Amino acid sequence: MPILSSSRLRLKLQTRLMLAFAFVVLIQAAITGGITHSYIQVILENRIGEQALQLSKVVSHLPQIRQGLQQRDVNQIQPLAELLRKQTDARFIVVGDENNIRFSHPIPERIGKKRVGGDNQRALESGESYISKAVGSLGPSIRGKSPVFDNEGNVIGVTSVGYMLDRVDQTIQGYQQSALLVVLISLIISIITGIIVTRYFKRVLFGLEPEEIASLYEERNTTLETIREGVISIDAEGLITTFNKTALETLGIKDNKLTGRSIRDVFPQSDLWKVLETGDVELDREIIINDQHLIVNRLPIKLDNKVTGVVSSFRPKGEIELLSRKLSHIEQYAETLRSQSHDYANKLHTIAGLIQINANDQALELIGQESRGLQELVHLLVEAIPDPVLAGCILGKYNRAHELGLELVVDSSSHLTNIPPHMTSEKLMSLMGNIVDNAFEATRQNLLKQTSGSNQVLISISDYGNDLIFEIEDHGAGIPEEDKNRIFDKGISSKVDQGHGYGLYLVKSILLEFNGHIDLENTESGGIRFIVYLPKKLK
């Protein structure tokens, strides 16, 4: 299902980038072209004007021009002016006297007539040489004006050399054509660049469009704020890039401006940055940060097989232990009900069979045996262990033992009347139940390996003195000395199938919480005796 609605038409990233590049090129071309056009026009006009001025000065100093004006001889001036015009590529060279009467002109019919343009006064009155732009008889032109002096220094005429403005426009048009060619090439380059850049971004962004990335970003933020685990991520430099509200609350941090700060500065106790170096995945690891016991999971972020960051999620250890205990309780209750149901179903079937074959005495004897054994255990539990949760757990394990072909024996001297306030019957049930299950399994496995052996598992409970003491003894094969310190680690189990190795780990967690400890003793039968000590008062 696409992230974006199909009803909303959007251009693809590649199209947008190509249009953006083309737009930028066109804007740059328009601005640069306008400035260049004005600049070239000014430069060309100044250059042509200087050229016209220099040529007009040269013409004004020629002796033939001065002599022709003094003698008012057109035939002396016109041929020379036309010869110079053709050799210098000027549009016109006009020589006139002090009354603006022409003595030379590219169009001979205009010789002897008054000059047009009205820009000769400065040369006639002040004797200046200058550049002017005016509209003459041949059209708009740039002119160089220079006075002609006689031997006494009097102005007797003006030479005018002109270049038409259409020549400037033609030159500019040549530059414009070159500029348009450059713009066209730039557009092609921009399109190719857009395609290359887009392909790169699409590869880096996993083929997502910008709107899809924005939508995913919003979803990510919403997801981070809704999950109940704290989440913190860092980049390749160890700088914090992501965190959620739960992370701040769990770690007791009030400053919510963590982005861009080093993980080492914010959490000096954390070794999250080590995952950057190793690239190893860490699951269900216990750490302490800001006096908080946490269970953390850490996964490296890899791009092209290179670690570019790390994501860490964590929850308080107490929450996970509470959840584990709840699940354990449910499992204990279910197991108790299942064991009782299965055991009594077998016995009822046996009693029904005895009645059908008219073995009424044997049926009554079996009923009496079951009643006496169960009543004795119930009476003992009522008297010695009035706590219903703990008593129910033992009763359930009793039935479970029968189902497994074992016998659970509770020491008649057991006694547990008061549970200290800092302990709960549920936690004690979890602690004892997991050890008893381990004893059942060890005893059952040992019976499968040998033809003879005891099927009993012994329980003794005492609250005399300063400690609560639980003793559970099995008739298993025992535990090698080198493994006694490992059996309480998470995931360590003698069973080959998965999903085991957490019962004794949970026992260890409860012991740490209650400041207790456990001893393991080898018995004469070859089994193991678990002795649990729980102080009644916390230090």
N, C-alpha and C positions, 0 to 999 in steps of 0.2 A: 504494500500500500504506500503510495507516494506521500511524502511529507507535505508537499505543497498541493493546494487545490488545483485540479486541472482546469477549473473555470477561470482562473486568474492567469492571463497570458503574460509571461515574462521572457525577455530576451536571455539567451544563454550567456554565460560568462565570456565565452570566446567572442561572440558578436558584440557584446558591450565593450570589451577591451579594444577590439578593432575600431569600433565607432569612436571610442574615446581618443585613441591614438590619432585617428584621422581628423577628428575635431581639433585636437591640439595642434596638429600640423597645419591645418587650414588657418586657425587663429594666428599661429606664429607667422605663416606666410603672408596673411593679410597685414599684420602689424609691420613685419619686416619689409614687405613689399611697399607699403605706404611710405615708411620712413626712407627706404632706399630710393624710391621714385623721386621724392622731394630732394633728397641729398644729391642724386645724380643730376637732376634738373638744374639745381643751383650750381653744382660743379661744372657742368657742361656750359651753362650760360656764362659763368665767370671765365672759363677757359676760352670760349669762343670770343667773348668780349675782349679779353686781353689780346687775343690774336688779332682781332679787328683793330684794336687801339694801336698795337705795334705797327701794323701795316699802314694805318692812316698816318702815323708819325713819319714813317719812311717816305711815303708819298709826298707829305707836306714839305719835306726837306729836299726834294728833287729840284735841281735848277730849272729843268724844263717846265715844271709845273709853275714855279714862281715867275719865270719869264713869260709863259703863256698867259698867265693872269694879268701881268702888267701890260702885255701887248694885246690882250683880249683876243688871243688866237686859239680858236677851238681846235683847229687842225693840228696844233702842236700838243694839245693836252689829251684829246680823245683817243688817238691811237696808243699812246703810252699807257693811259689808264686801262684800256681794254686788254692790252698785252699783260699788264700786271695782274688784272682780275683773273684772266684765264690761267696764268701760271700759279696763282696762289689759291685757286678754287673759291675765291670770294664770290658772293652773289652779285655784288655791285661795288664799283668804286666811282664815287661821284665827287667832282671838284666844282665848287661854286665860288663866286666872288663875294664881296662884302654885302651885296644886295640880294644874295640867295639865288642868283641866276646860275643855272647849270652850264658848265663847260665840258662835262663828260657825263655819259650815262649809258648803261647797257642797251637801252632802246634809243637809237639816235634821234628819233622824232621828238624826244622830250628835251633835247639839248636846246638851251636858250630860254627855257621856261623856268618858272620859279620852283624851288625845291618844296617838298611836302614833308611834314613831320613836326616842324616847329621846335626843333631841339638844337638849333645852331647858335643861339644867342650867347651861351657861355663862352664858346670859342671866339665869336666875333667881338664880344664886349670885354671879356676878361682875358682872352688869349689862353684859355685852359684846354688841355687835352683830357678827354673823358670818354666814358662808355655810357651809352643810352639805349633804351628799348623804346621803340616807337613804331607807328604804322605809317609807312611811306607809300609811294605810288606802286611799289611791288608787293606790298603787304607787310605784316608784322616782321620786324627784324631786330637784331642786336647790332648796334653800330659803334664803331670807334671814330671819334671826332677829334681832329687836330687842326689848329689854325695855321695859315700860311702867312709868313712874315716877309716884308720887303727888306731891303738893305738897311733902312732906317728903323726897323723894328715895328713897323705898323702892320696891322692885320689887313691883308688884302683879299683873303679868301679862307675857305674851310674845305678840308678833305674829309670825305665820309666813306668808310669801308664797312660794308654790312654783310651779315650772314642771316638767312631767313630762319625763323623759329621752327618752321616745319622740319628743318634738318635736326634740330634738337629733339623734336618729337619722334623722328625716325630712329635716332640713336637710342632714345629711351625705349622705344618699342622693341628694338633688338635686345636690350637688357631684359625687358619684360618677358620676351619669349624664352630667354635663358632661365629666368626666374620660374616661369611656369613649368619648364622642363624639370627644374630642380624640385618643385613642389610635387609634380607627378611622381618622380622617383622617390621622394620622401614618403608619399602616400603608400606606394608599393612596399617600401621598406617597413613602414608602420604596420601595414597589414600582416606582413610576414613576421614581424616582431610580435604582434599581438597573438598570432597563432602559436609561435614558439613559447611565449610567456604563459599563454593560457594552458597549453599542454603541460607545462611544468607545474603550474598551480593546480591543475586538475589531478595530476599525479600525486602531488603533495597532499592535496585535500581529499584524496580517495574518490575523485570524480563527483564531488558534491558541489552544488551551486551555492552562491552566497546566502540565499534565503534558506536553503536547507541547513547550512552551517548555523545560521542565526536561530533556526528552530531547534536544532540539536543542542545549542548552547542554553536556550531557555529550558529545554527538557532536562538537561544535565543539572542546572541550578535547582530546578524544582525537585529533582530526584535526590540531590544531596541534602536538601532541607527536610525531606520527608522520611528518609531512612533513619533508623534509631541508632545506628552505629556512627561513631565519630570517623571522619574521613579527612586526611591531610595528604597532599601530594607535593612533591618537590621536582624541580627541573634538574638538568645535568650539572648545574653549578651549586646545587644544594639550597636553592632559594624556594620559599614556599609559593606555590602557584594556586593551590585550591585548598579550601577548608570549609566545613559546614558548621552550623550552629551547635550541633550535638558535640562536635569536637571541643569547642570552647567551653561548653557546660561541663563536659566530662573532666576536662583538665583544669577547670576553675580559672579560666582566663577571661578577663573583662575587656581587654583590648582586642577589638575586632579588625585592626589594621595590620594583618600579618602578611599580606601579599607583598612579595619582593624582599622579605626579610630572610636571613639565613636560618636554617633549621637549627644550627649549632648555637645561635644566639638566643632563639626563642625557647628551645628545649635542649639545654646542655647535656641532660642525662640520656637523650635519645641517640641511638646509633643507626638511625634510619639512613644516613648518608653512606654507611658501609655497603648497603645493597647496591649503590651506584657503582662501587668498585668491583663487587663480586658478581652482580647480576643474578644472585640466587633468590629463589622464592622462599619466603618464610611464612609458615602457617601455624596458627594457634600457639604462638610463642608468648610466654609470660615475661612482662617487663614491669618496671616501676618508674613512673614519671610523675613529678610533682606529688609524691607520696601516694599515688594512685596505682593499685595493682591492676594491670590491664592484660587482656588477651588480644594480641595483635596479629594481623595478617599483612604481609608486605609483598607486593608484586612489582617487579621492574617493568618500566615502559620501554619497549624496544622498537627502534625504527632502523630498518636495514641492518639488523643484527647488532645494533649499537644501543647501549642503554642511554636513553635520553631523559629519564626521570623515574620516580618511584611513587606508587600509590600505597598508602597505609590505611587500613580500617581497624578500628579497635572498639572494645566494649569493656566496662568494668568487670573484673574477674568475678565479683559477687553476683552480678546478674546472670552470668553463664553458669555459675555453680547453682544458683537458685533454679534455673531452668533444668539443669541436669538432675537436681534433687526431685523436682516435680515429675520429670519423666521417669526417674527411678521409682518414685512412689507409685505412679500409675502402673509401672511394670510389676512392682511388687504386689499391688492389689490384684492385677489381672492374673498374675501367676498363682496367687493364693486361691482365687476363685476357680481357675482352671484345674489346679491340683486337687482341690476338694471335690470338684465336680467329677473329674476323671476317677479319683479314688473311690468315691462313694458309688459311682455308676458300676464299677467293677464288683464292688461288694454286694450291691443290690442284685446284680445279675447272678452272683454266686449263691446268695440266699434264695433267690427265686428258683434257681436250678435245684438246690437241695430240697426245697419244698415240693417241687414237681416229682422228684424221685422218692418222696415220702421220707427223706432223711431229716425229719423235723428236729431231732435232738442235736444233730450237727449244726443245723441252721441256728438254733437257739444258742448253742455254744459259741458260734462265730459272732453272733450279735452281742453276746455278753463280753467276749474278748475285746471287740472294738469299742464297746461302750466303756469297759473298765479302763482301757489304755487312754482313750481320749478324755474320759472324765478325770482321770488322775492328772493328766497334763493341764486340763482346764482349771482344776482345783489348785494345782501348784502355781499357775500363772496368776490366778485371781488373788492368791494369798501373797505371793512373793513379788509379783510385778503388776501392780494395779493399773499402770498406764496402758490404756486400750490399744494405742498405736503399736507400741513395742510388743505387747502381748499378742496382738493380732499377727504381727510379723512372724513371731516364733511359731505360732499355730500354723500359719501358712507354710513355713519352712518344714514343719513336721509332716504335713500332708505331701509336700513336694518330695521329701525324702522317701516316703512310702511309694510314691509314683516311680522314683528312680531305683527302687529296690534297696534303699538305704534305711538307716534308722537314726533318727535325731534324738539324742538323749540329753535332757536338761537336768543339770545338777540340782538335786532336791534342796540343797542349802543355798541356792541362788536367792538373792534379795536385792530389790531395787525399788524403793518406795518414793524417794524424792529426787526429781531431776533439777539440777541447779538452774537458776533463772536465765543464765546466758546460753544454756543449751536448749534444744528443742527435741521433742520425741521423734519428729520426722528425720532430723539429722542423725540421731542415734540409730533409728531404724535403718537408714541408708548405710551407715557405717557397718553395723552388725550384719545386715542382710548381704552386703557384697562380700564380706569375709566368709560367711556361711556358704554362699554360692560357690566361692572358690574352693572351700573344703569339700563340698559335694562333688565337684568336678574331679578334684584330686583323688578322692576315695573311689569314685566310680571308675576312673581310668586305671587305678591300681588293681581293682577287682577284675577288670577285663584282661589284664596282663598275667594274672596268676590264678591258680585254681582255688587257693585258700587265702583267707584274710578277713579281717573284720570289716563290716559294712557300717560301722557306727561313726557318727560325728557328734562330738561332745560340746556342750555349751555350759558355761558357768558365768554368772553375773553377780557382782558384789558391789555394794556401796559403802562398805565399812571403811573407816579411816578417812583420809583426805582425798582419795581418788575414787572415781568409778572405774571398775576393772571388769573387762570382758575377756573371757578365755574361750577360744574356739579351737578344738583339736580335731584333726582329720587322721585318717589311716591311709594316706596316700604314699607316694614314693619319695616324699621329701623334696627339699630344694637344695641344689648345690650351694656351697658356701659362697662362691663367687657371684651367685645370682641373687642373693638375699637383699642386696641393696638396689637391685635393678627392677624387681618385680613391681615396685610402686611407681615406676616411670610410665608415662602415657604411652599406650600402644604396645607394651610388653605383655605377652601372653604365651602360654604353652600351646594354645590352639592354633592350628594352621590356617583356618579360614579367617576372613576379615571381619571387622566389627567388634573385636575383643580388645582387652588390654586397658579398659577404662574403669573397671570396678575398683581395683586396688588404688588406682590413681585418684579416684574420688575419695577413697578412704584417707589417703595421704592429705588431701585438701582439707578434709574435715578436721583431721588431727592438728594441722597447722592453725586452723581457725580457733580451736579450743585449747591450743598450747599443750597438746598431749603428745604421747609417743607410743610406739609399738615395738614389742620384742618378738623375735622368732626363735623358738626352741625346738630342737630335734627330740622326738619321743622315742621310747624304747621300741615301739612297733615300726619305726621307720618314717612315721609321718611328721607333721609340723604342728606345733602349738602356737597360735597367735595370741599374744597377751597385750591388750590395749589398756593404757592408763590415761584417764582424763581427769585433770585436777578439778575439784569442785569449785575452787575460787581462782579467778584469773589474777595473775600477778600484775 
